[in-house]
Amino acid sequence: MSGLLDELSDRELLFLLDGDRRFLPGFLATAVRYNVVPYEAGRIDRLGIPGIRFTDGPRGVVMGSATAFPVAIARAASWDTDLERRVGAVIGQEARALGANLYAGICLNMAPFPGWGRSQEAYGEEPYLLGAMGAAMVEGVRPWVLSTIKHFALNSMEEGRFRVDVQVDAATLHGIYLPHFKAAIDAGADSVMSAYNSVNGEWAGESPKLLNTILRDQWGFGGFVMTDFIWGLRHPVESVAAGQDLEMPFRQQRAATLSKAAKTGKLARADVRRAATRLLSAQLHLALRAEPTPPASVVASAQHRALAREVAHRSAVLLRNEKVDGVPTLPMDAGNSARVAVLGPLADSGNLGDVGSSQVFPPDSVSVAAGLVERLGDRVVRPDDASLTAAVKATSSAETAVVVVGLSSVDEGESLVAVDVESVRLFGGLARFRPIARLLIPLLRGAAAKKKVGGDRRDLRLHAEDIELIEAVSRVNPRTVVVLIGGGTIVTAPWDSQVAAVLLAWYPGMEGGRAIADVLLGDEEPGGRLPITIPRRQADLPAADWDASVVHYPRIWGQRALDATSTDAAYSFGFGLGYATFSTDSLHVDAIEGDTFMAHAAVTNTSTRSGRHVVQLYAAPSTDGDRPRALLGFATITLDPGGTATVQVTGSVLPLQRWNGSQLVLPAGPFPLEAAAFWGDPDAATATLNDDPE
């Protein structure tokens, strides 16, 4: 590596440390469509250095016309790491086929406050689930492209992300908000994207504590760090020594400052070479391990679309399924002549999710209405118009009503609205002068508003008109099924008690309409289990001031916050109904080996239908309240009616560890365990994990 570095001129060496394109043309092109081609950084043709070729996209490749999968939080609801690994392999292939060599769509931020605009891009609220799914994605894309995990760290407030300082104590930081990042790094992540926000007063994109002490010294990370785009640096020269290797995506702050700093000695050559070494090493490692570049025909191919449909089956969470006339509402009977009314403002929508940096542009997408019409033909009843009167009329002539409501990119998603004077000054040029920056702010906010990007959510309920529609339809049709679309927490009380069934479909991807039809008609199981908690009331969970300049991240959140106040959830973490039913009859655990142990749960299918069950392994809470319940592992199994099998679950003791001031250590046991169907399952099988087995 040193030989290659010696071949570089001083100018070329510095050229490695930021994006290749000049800021203004790059920014204007991005305003038209984000990431239409790879964002390149450090490409030097003279020496055959390909550089970084960046593509974004937690639900697929944002370039070209690629496969749009269900969003990440939906895939977390599958609780299936093998499935996520397969999704990663497809994304890696399509990214490579479209000209990228780095995929930056692995978002591992955990939101302590429900309503975060980008919760759809991450994997839910429990650190172990986040880490397991993120590690699977890293492993999936690894044979094809470099992997980047983001945003490091504590970036879970969208509208204030350019200015907010996240205050957190060391025990909470290391024990709650960072372990899932380490899990993905241990799985082989090549790169880490730093966050916009500051942490305890220090900007994350240039924090020696985060980027050097924790990431490299404590965790042994050998890859490179890149900034989040445009606003990721505040001190370009100092950031190099702080461990920030690459400013993305344009020639911006570093291009204007590093050359002079190197000549005056303010920028140490050793720091530049260290950053360059990391960047070049990653490219060499990829060249040694990568599979051959696939043809462009793999992009959105029939095989990849089939996987998107399968993922949507596995992601759909059945929250409610009441009996009507003695028979469960779902699945619907596709073989009779019954008519189905399909209603709601999102029934004809592609339901792909945010229109920010994660937006995928598939060749087409299938709505819920289209999916049901494809299956049922003229048995699908549609209202004459969008009025409540027309909806009730259509409902009254059908045996079952399917109401499709929820959220869209108008309600939640990435936001640029909260740009302030200091963040605008980072554009450089004339914008670095405060009066000019003040003039630009209304223009930037206006452009963001025209895109109708939602940002963070202050109200977790459905829109009032959606609730009015549900209540009106359920009054005239006892078989009312609500299909919920969205990427985060949606409070369903009190209207959910008035309907026969509720299916949380998330943003189900390009094949979502067909997949939802498959589930509603019983061809496929609703395979999902909640990766978040749904409270009865919004006030039951911690709340954030999304406009705050300083925020304190708590040690308890989500389901743990409900437990701390003995408050029941509407639907607990891990909950989800299937068309089959299961019991867990016994649990046995082996000794701890390193950080893991094996648990063995006996599971029986107690129904007359084949189905899939998720065994969730929890540490039971301590009686003194000092140790809350925590997810330690999970595994899935498919069983025929009446079938029994022993499921092996790899458990981790890492969620039990506590920060002692310098490292995470396992406290003294023993540890009561539960093999459950959901958090707090009263029918869970129990056992005890000993830390000093005989």
ZITARA-V547359 format. One record per helix or strand of 2 or more residues. SS is the DSSP state (H for helix, E for strand). FROM is the first residue (numbers start at 1). TO is the last residue. If there is no record, write none. Layout:
<<SS & FROM & TO> <SS & FROM & TO>>
//
This chain:
<<H & 2 & 7> <H & 10 & 15> <E & 18 & 19> <E & 21 & 22> <H & 23 & 32> <E & 39 & 41> <H & 45 & 47> <E & 52 & 55> <H & 72 & 76> <H & 81 & 97> <E & 102 & 107> <H & 119 & 121> <H & 127 & 141> <E & 146 & 152> <E & 165 & 167> <H & 170 & 177> <H & 179 & 186> <E & 191 & 194> <E & 198 & 199> <E & 202 & 203> <H & 204 & 206> <H & 208 & 218> <E & 224 & 226> <H & 236 & 241> <E & 246 & 247> <E & 250 & 251> <H & 253 & 264> <H & 269 & 289> <H & 296 & 298> <H & 302 & 315> <E & 317 & 321> <E & 323 & 324> <E & 327 & 328> <E & 340 & 343> <H & 368 & 379> <E & 380 & 382> <H & 388 & 396> <E & 400 & 406> <H & 421 & 425> <H & 429 & 432> <H & 434 & 450> <H & 464 & 476> <E & 480 & 485> <H & 495 & 498> <E & 501 & 504> <H & 512 & 520> <E & 534 & 535> <H & 538 & 540> <E & 550 & 552> <H & 558 & 564> <E & 569 & 571> <E & 582 & 589> <E & 596 & 605> <E & 611 & 619> <E & 630 & 639> <E & 644 & 652> <H & 654 & 656> <E & 657 & 659> <E & 664 & 666> <E & 671 & 676> <E & 685 & 689>>
//
